[in-house]
Amino acid sequence: MEEIVAPDFGESVFEASVGQWFKSAGDTVEVGEPIVELHTDKAVQEINAVQSGVIGILLKQVDDVVRPGDALCEFQSAGSQSSAASDEEPVDNVATEDVAITEIDATDEAVADETPDGEVGSDDDDVYVEIQFGPFVEVPTGPEIANGEDAQEAQDTDAAEDDESGAEVAPPATPQPEMQPEISELRQIVDVKPVRRERLSRRRLTTARRMAQVQAEAVMTTTYNEVDMHEVIRIRRDFGPQFLETNGVKLGFMSFFVKAVLNGLRAFPILNSELDGNELAYKEYYDIGVAVASDHGLVVPVIRDADNKSFAEIETEIRGFADKARTGSFALEDLVGGTFTITNGGVFGSMMSTPILNPPQVGILGMHNIVDRAVVVDAQITIRPMMYLAVTYDHRVVEGAHAVQFLMRIKESLESAELLMLAN
């Protein structure tokens, strides 16, 4: 009997959870058929059969945590079945009167799998509570302690003897006050309120753990500024139709921001670095992550070598990200290895926020909604489409002055959007 094991999940992904089984124990499977679905914090991965055979015992259940190399299930290939049948020998009858046979449902077995710190197991698994007993106290038995009254009399006698000897006598335990009736009634009312519970996905649990980890380890600080989006909007209005006709994709806002971020990273490469122990690793390439919201959760696909791509190529990749987000078809290679991240809460109406770093990156840019506001331009009050920008950075690595100047470079690039397009 062979085993089907969990594969490598890709760079920076060290564990997954079982999403669903497509096959059950005893099912036959053909080459290429999906057997099980694994969920990481970045993507969903199907494990397909590499040869025909029969599924044996399922060694992992839904929501169990698995790591690369962990056995998922037993598997008997078609070739091994035929050889096993030819080698099979008759089994002697065994008397059963002295043997207790119990049928056990595999799904009800208590399997003590190790889970990483902070992980929670399946709600369907039995919950085991380790009970730690205090020091053993010998309780007297026999005729001298016949009932509760005798026990109380013996206790009072001991207390009197202690008092005569001058030893300090512990005061009697104070009875706990009963819960006030109004509080008890209120709790009963609350307890009967309807509550809907939903199991957190593996991606959500891992994301929560990573956010808590970066909060604990990084010294995150955010600097803010505002940008006049007048030029970007004018270019999209004037050249958008021609751009679409020429390139087959719309000219969006994100390509401008990617290009502006690249200008900032070239001027301040510290924002494109990574803290590796006692060393600072400067990335001499620009893989820009773009946060994308979907029904499957937030993901951050990466535009590889963004500095070598045109506006049209960047827009085409972002359009592809949106399609994959809708279908949940991201591959692991789409989601790993970014050097800097851009997130856009403005599409949901956010006016201002404090983005959280995407480790091990040391910087992230937050975009927000565009609002017409009265501003002063050339000593005149005018209405302009304004957007707040936020850059969160790891203050262990990035000086505040560098972060502020980095954000200013982004602002200046966007407010001179025509030059930004000509330079790229």
Secondary structure, 3 states (H helix, E strand, C coil): CEEEECCCCCCCCCCEEEEEECCCCCCEECCCCEEEEEECCCCEEEEECCCCEEEEEECCCCCCEECCCCEEEEEEEHHHHHHHHHHCCCCCCCCCCCCCCCCCCHHHCCCCCCCCCCCCCCCCCCCCCCCCCCCCCCCCCCCCCCCHHHHHHHHHHHHHHHHHCCCCCCCCCCCCCCCCHHHHHHHHHHHCCCCCCCCCCHHHHHHHHHHHHHHHHCCEEEEEEEEECHHHHHHHHHHHHHHHHHHCCCCCCHHHHHHHHHHHHHHCHHHHEEEECCEEEECCCCCEEECECCCCCCECCEECCHHHCCHHHHHHHHHHHHHHHHHCCCCHHHCCCCCEEEEEHHHHCCCCCCCCCCCCECEEEEECCEEEEEEEECCEEEEEEEEEEEEEEECCCCCHHHHHHHHHHHHHHHHCHHHHHHHC
